[in-house]
Amino acid sequence: MANLNPKTREEVSASNQAIFDQLKGALGFVPNLYASYPHAEGALGDYLTLSNRKTSLSNKEKEVVNLVVSQVNNCDYCLAAHTAVSKMNGFSDEQILEIRTGRATFDSKFDALAQLVKNASINRSKADQSVIDAFFAAGYTKENLVDTIILIGDKTISNYLHGFGQFEVDFPAAPVLEAATV
């Protein structure tokens, strides 16, 4: 049973109805995750503002962060959604599975990013200096680091909303990782 049932367009305020209409126009539907935010009036707009902020990270880099954080937090909803988005951004199924383990051996820069994000997420912000050094050595900047930290927070919010909400995943399920690889 959902603790935070997704709301319908008719159940939300006029401002949230406008956001629902924009989402439906862009995505073809209003994902259950987004339809759960309006339990708090301004939450959906605030979350989308955060998620859509200008960043120094590429779309592929953002998906690396989204996949790793969602795997660490064991969020089936976000893993499903970001598996689909990652495919749209050009990652293969094999690459997506590897990224979810906190590695990306097919690209040294993505690998440094994935390792940093996994280490920081597992250690609750206390990333090991060696992974921070590797991140910078891979060509990332302090601006990239701050944008990565913000994106970790962004994804953690949606992971937690689903974790508390337990609403239906309305994207194709992401493949399950072998326990030994996580």
C-alpha positions, 0 to 999 in steps of 0.5 A: 500500500502506498504511503504517499499515493500519487495524486491525480490532476483533479486532486492538486492545486491549479499551480500543480495542475499546470505542472502536471500538464507540462509533464504530460506534454513532455513525457506523455504521462505524469510519473507517479514520483512527480504525482506524489510531491503535491502532498506538500503544496510547493514541493513539486515545483521546488523539486523540478526547479532543483532538478532542472537547474543549470549545471556544469555536468553533461546529461551523461554525467548526471545519469552516472550520478543518478544511477549510482545514488539510486543504487546505493539507496536501493530505489527501484523507482529511480533505478527504473526511471534512470535506466530508461533516461540513461538509454536515451542518453546513449548508455548501453545496458551493460554500461548502465549495469556497470555504472550502478556498481560505482564503476565505469571502466569503459570511460576513465572520466565517468569511472572517477565520477561513479567512484566518487559518488558511490564513496560519498553516498555510502559514507554519507558525505565523507568521501575518501580523499583518494576518490576526490583526488582521482575525480580532479585528476580525471579533469573535473573541477571544483564547480563540477564537484559542487554540482555533483554534490547538489545532484547527489542531494537531488537524487536522494530526495526522490529516492527517499520520497519513493522509499517513504511513499512505496507507490507503484513504479511506472517505468520498465523495471531495471535489471537486478544487480548481483549482490556481489557487484554492488 
